[in-house]
Amino acid sequence: MTTQIVLALIVFVGAYVFIATEKVPRITVALVGAALMVVIGATDDTSIFFSEDSGIDWNVIFLLLGMMIIVGILQQSGVFEYLAIWAAKRARGRPFVIMVMLVLITAVLSAFLDNVTTVLLVAPVTLLICDRLGITPVPFLIAEVMASNIGGSATLIGDPPNIIIASRGGLTFNDFVANMVPIVAILLVVFIGLCWLLFRKELAYDPARVARVMALNEREAIRDIPLLIKSLSVLALVLTGFVLHSLIHLEPAIVALLGAGLLILITRLEKRKIFADVEWETLVFFAGLFIMVGSLVNLGVIDMVGKAAVQAVGDNFFGASVALLVGSAVFSGIVDNIPFVATLAPLVNDLVQAGGAPAEPLWWALALGADLGGNATAIGASANVVVLGIAARNGHPISFWTFTKYGLIVTAVTIALCIPYLWLRYFAG
Amino acid sequence: MHASDIQTALPVVDRTTPAVEAARLIARDHLAGLVVVDAAGRPLVVISSADVLGLLVPGYVLQDMTLAGVFDDAGAEEMWAQAESRTIGELLDDEDVRTRELLHVDADSTLIEIAALMVDAHAQVAAVRGSGEARFVTLPTVMDAILTGFDEAGARS
């Protein structure tokens, strides 16, 4: 092992430790790590900007950017608040029915929007509904953020790890729908049952307060109907573009950028509103991560580990899938799943390249493990941290252990269910 | 004219002051902000009246403005009632609320010194150092003093 490889590994592991401990902003860690990789000669400008294997994955960056713009504009229409209040009124104020409807709305939204945006939209209206009903919002908020992590795993655009997996594995939107939607649907049904078991004691029904929910006027939430129509139309076009990938041969990033451009053109909103939801720090963080992982690719480290993994796995792809699923879940429960998947994706790619079609389920095992593992602890996913912050600011603090107590149960059950799914779907017979 | 000539007492609040009481002070005196003092009565920071108003509105409505429209009148009244338990301390602890450092001027500062410092700090109010009790100069008082001098100079010429 050369000095250069040792130095690169020190930088990489050090960056991981700093990202995991959150002592330093993650964007700083990613940029300093990337800069150090350049300094030690592990990568260079050509590799960073132009290499498909070891450079910044522009498909990921621009897909995220395009979707952030579209979602940022769409959320200003008030449609999500309308849906949530409409659901609460349909449920006639019965807490568990409201919880089920909010869980389903959150999960479906999460499949198309990123998880943090989804919970930012759903949490305030949940607080309003619970306030009207005079019940604690804590079980609702916990259930919603978990539904968001589960629902987000269903599609290519639902969770950032999926975007990385799709780009590195050459997987399409339809591949995700075909392979992830069935298991996510099963998980959601089971999750609703778990919600009943875990939270039913806190969901007292008070008929006297129902009128206070029924008095809410959801129509007032939609303030700009033309904006709603335009943004939903563009979102539908973009989703159609994703689905028709094999016909139109446009990468998801291009489809999302075209959609964002069209929406900007037809809505003519001011710049502040167009880019309100763009998380520039997240995009730069991704770029820094790709540079660090690309440096290890350049130095042959990923290839070396990949070969060792190929030898270790042999043709036992089910065993490897289960190990990847459980390992990813455990790891993602403790640290950010984005750097984890960014690192593992090239390795899994090596395994799939070597193993061919029988090894492809490894991608789904990685996606399920990384996405669902985020539910395990209060810091397992960015959305969890955001919801805990909203809850605390509104006088309903949720402690780390309160969340984690439920999170570990939900993660254990959902990950356990994925094992027979992987077996039956890809390996049985 | 010096700070000591135009200084005045102002209503102040501390961490434990209920939001509703702070709101009453603002409404009574048409204030743009309030000075927050520590337990010993020393002026600490200035909070804007808009931030105090924010304490009367549920946090979830401020996070998602769309929700402001969905209440009926009865619902809105119930919403105001919930503000009773909130205090100024919540504002001070909220990272999203920008409190202003309180500008300090000396008791013998001249009008032009005070004016320059207030412009530079975009301050509505400044605490006067060296006065026993908490005393302040406010923007309207400073303006008034400047205009008085202006009018007097005009009359002389």
Interface residues (C-beta under 8 A of the other chain):
Chain A: G78 E81 I85 L120 L121 A123 P124 V125 L127 L128 D131 R132 R212 A215 L216 N217 E218 E220 A221 R223 I390 R393 N394 G395
Chain B: P58 G59 Y60 V61 Q63 D64 T66 L67 G69 V70 F71 D72 A74 G75 E78 Q82 D94
